[in-house]
Amino acid sequence: MMHQNTPFDDFEEFESAPGGSGWARWITGIALFAMMLVAAVALGYGFGRRTWTVPSAISDHVPAALAGWLPHRGTNSEAAGVPAALKDYAFNFVGSQAKQGEATLAVRLMHKPTGKPVQDAVVFAYRLDMAPAGMPTMTTELEPQPASEPGLYRFKTNLTMVGDWQLSLAAKVQGETGTVQNQLALKVVP
């Protein structure tokens, strides 16, 4: 009589395999596979964000066609995630001191290579806090105001405490890809 192979026969063979419990090996295999998968995802994420680099001792021995895909060590702005063109822009305070109480803060967005103010940028994120004084949760509201001249961006606020404040800004510049981000120091006096 012929013996027909069924999935149950394979299962029985698996369970009765010599050298220990089949279930234990199966669970160990799945755990090992899961750990390798997590490590591969973490490695890919780190290389993709360019937070990890391949040592030159290894990358020097990789064919040129593949070397371009590897992250390289360095401090250039594109490796840090900021396009080089955005490094040419910076916000600056118009006066780095303000009096305690109601105030209007003015900043100018400059194109550093030309020294010209940048108008029509979209300032979409702003925050004023006392992080330099060790109190990052001490914040105050900012209300954008109309500009009085090209390249000038103004914010109405109430500076409740004397001390060191920090103005964080994020803006989109027309014609550029990415975001200009700056943190400016402000001294509030009585």
PLY file of the C-alpha trace (Angstrom):
ply
format ascii 1.0
element vertex 190
property float x
property float y
property float z
element edge 189
property int vertex1
property int vertex2
end_header
0.00 0.00 0.00
1.20 3.51 -0.87
1.81 6.05 1.78
0.50 9.51 1.02
2.54 12.45 2.30
0.36 14.96 4.20
1.22 18.16 6.05
0.62 16.27 9.31
3.37 13.80 8.47
5.84 16.68 8.06
4.74 18.14 11.36
5.28 14.85 13.15
8.75 14.56 11.66
9.54 18.11 12.74
8.40 17.52 16.29
10.26 14.25 16.60
13.51 15.53 15.07
16.58 14.33 16.96
18.50 16.74 19.13
15.81 18.27 21.30
12.43 19.83 21.06
11.33 21.02 17.62
9.22 23.78 19.15
12.18 25.25 21.01
14.21 25.45 17.81
11.29 26.93 15.93
10.75 29.67 18.55
14.50 30.35 18.76
14.63 30.68 14.97
11.76 33.16 14.92
13.33 35.20 17.74
16.67 35.27 15.92
14.97 36.30 12.68
13.07 39.10 14.49
16.29 40.42 16.06
18.06 40.43 12.68
15.10 42.22 11.11
15.11 44.92 13.81
18.89 45.35 13.46
18.58 45.67 9.66
15.82 48.28 9.97
17.82 50.27 12.54
20.93 50.11 10.38
19.01 51.23 7.30
17.35 54.05 9.24
20.68 55.30 10.61
22.35 55.21 7.20
19.31 56.81 5.55
19.29 59.72 7.99
23.08 59.94 7.64
23.51 59.70 11.39
25.80 56.70 10.95
28.72 56.46 8.60
30.81 53.69 7.12
34.46 53.84 8.25
36.89 54.71 5.45
38.75 51.42 6.10
35.67 49.67 4.72
34.38 52.22 2.19
37.82 52.48 0.52
37.51 48.82 -0.54
34.00 49.12 -2.00
33.67 49.46 -5.80
33.19 53.08 -6.95
29.71 52.28 -8.28
28.57 51.35 -4.76
30.66 53.87 -2.79
28.42 56.75 -3.88
25.50 55.13 -2.08
27.34 54.85 1.23
27.13 57.67 3.79
30.43 59.50 4.18
31.87 61.08 7.29
31.93 64.85 7.26
30.29 67.98 8.55
28.99 69.44 5.31
25.50 70.85 5.55
23.92 68.37 3.16
25.16 65.44 5.27
23.57 67.15 8.27
20.24 67.23 6.42
20.29 70.91 5.44
20.73 71.83 1.76
23.82 74.01 1.21
21.76 76.91 -0.21
19.83 77.27 3.07
23.07 77.90 4.98
23.21 81.19 3.06
20.19 82.53 4.98
19.99 83.71 8.58
17.65 85.62 10.86
19.13 88.47 12.92
17.53 90.54 15.65
17.07 94.24 15.07
18.42 94.99 18.55
19.25 92.04 20.79
17.78 93.61 23.95
14.19 94.30 24.91
12.45 95.75 27.94
10.32 93.58 30.19
6.60 93.82 29.48
4.76 94.37 26.19
7.22 94.50 23.29
7.47 94.13 19.54
10.44 92.06 18.43
11.84 92.61 14.95
14.05 90.19 13.03
15.53 90.48 9.60
16.05 87.52 7.27
19.30 88.06 5.36
20.89 86.38 2.36
24.47 86.24 3.67
26.40 86.15 0.35
24.70 89.30 -0.97
23.99 90.99 2.37
20.44 91.75 1.20
17.24 91.25 3.21
14.91 88.49 2.03
11.31 89.48 1.61
8.20 87.34 1.18
9.55 84.40 3.20
6.89 82.43 5.03
7.68 82.24 8.75
5.56 79.26 9.71
7.01 78.34 13.13
8.12 80.59 15.98
8.69 80.10 19.69
10.02 82.34 22.43
11.25 80.62 25.60
13.81 80.91 28.38
15.88 77.86 27.40
19.19 79.77 27.77
18.26 80.45 31.42
17.57 76.74 32.02
13.77 77.14 31.78
12.73 75.82 28.34
9.11 75.40 29.46
8.84 79.13 30.30
7.32 80.43 27.07
5.31 83.42 25.96
2.97 83.94 23.03
4.07 85.62 19.82
1.68 87.42 17.50
2.99 88.08 13.96
2.71 91.74 12.91
2.79 93.34 9.46
6.27 94.18 8.16
7.24 97.85 8.03
9.98 97.24 5.44
11.10 94.42 3.09
12.81 91.52 4.83
11.65 92.58 8.31
9.51 90.19 10.35
7.88 91.46 13.55
6.22 89.75 16.53
4.22 91.29 19.35
4.76 89.64 22.74
4.69 90.08 26.50
8.11 89.49 28.06
7.12 88.42 31.56
10.58 87.92 33.08
13.96 89.59 33.00
16.73 87.33 31.74
17.95 85.39 28.73
15.36 84.31 26.16
15.61 82.40 22.90
13.58 83.05 19.75
13.34 79.98 17.49
12.20 80.58 13.92
11.49 78.39 10.89
10.76 79.83 7.44
10.36 78.87 3.81
12.25 81.03 1.33
10.77 81.34 -2.14
12.81 79.47 -4.73
14.63 77.32 -2.15
13.93 73.75 -1.07
13.91 73.10 2.65
13.50 75.23 5.76
15.63 78.03 7.18
15.88 77.53 10.96
17.53 79.82 13.49
17.66 80.30 17.24
18.39 83.84 18.36
19.45 85.04 21.81
17.49 87.89 23.37
18.36 89.74 26.59
15.31 91.07 28.48
16.10 93.95 30.85
13.90 95.72 33.46
0 1
1 2
2 3
3 4
4 5
5 6
6 7
7 8
8 9
9 10
10 11
11 12
12 13
13 14
14 15
15 16
16 17
17 18
18 19
19 20
20 21
21 22
22 23
23 24
24 25
25 26
26 27
27 28
28 29
29 30
30 31
31 32
32 33
33 34
34 35
35 36
36 37
37 38
38 39
39 40
40 41
41 42
42 43
43 44
44 45
45 46
46 47
47 48
48 49
49 50
50 51
51 52
52 53
53 54
54 55
55 56
56 57
57 58
58 59
59 60
60 61
61 62
62 63
63 64
64 65
65 66
66 67
67 68
68 69
69 70
70 71
71 72
72 73
73 74
74 75
75 76
76 77
77 78
78 79
79 80
80 81
81 82
82 83
83 84
84 85
85 86
86 87
87 88
88 89
89 90
90 91
91 92
92 93
93 94
94 95
95 96
96 97
97 98
98 99
99 100
100 101
101 102
102 103
103 104
104 105
105 106
106 107
107 108
108 109
109 110
110 111
111 112
112 113
113 114
114 115
115 116
116 117
117 118
118 119
119 120
120 121
121 122
122 123
123 124
124 125
125 126
126 127
127 128
128 129
129 130
130 131
131 132
132 133
133 134
134 135
135 136
136 137
137 138
138 139
139 140
140 141
141 142
142 143
143 144
144 145
145 146
146 147
147 148
148 149
149 150
150 151
151 152
152 153
153 154
154 155
155 156
156 157
157 158
158 159
159 160
160 161
161 162
162 163
163 164
164 165
165 166
166 167
167 168
168 169
169 170
170 171
171 172
172 173
173 174
174 175
175 176
176 177
177 178
178 179
179 180
180 181
181 182
182 183
183 184
184 185
185 186
186 187
187 188
188 189
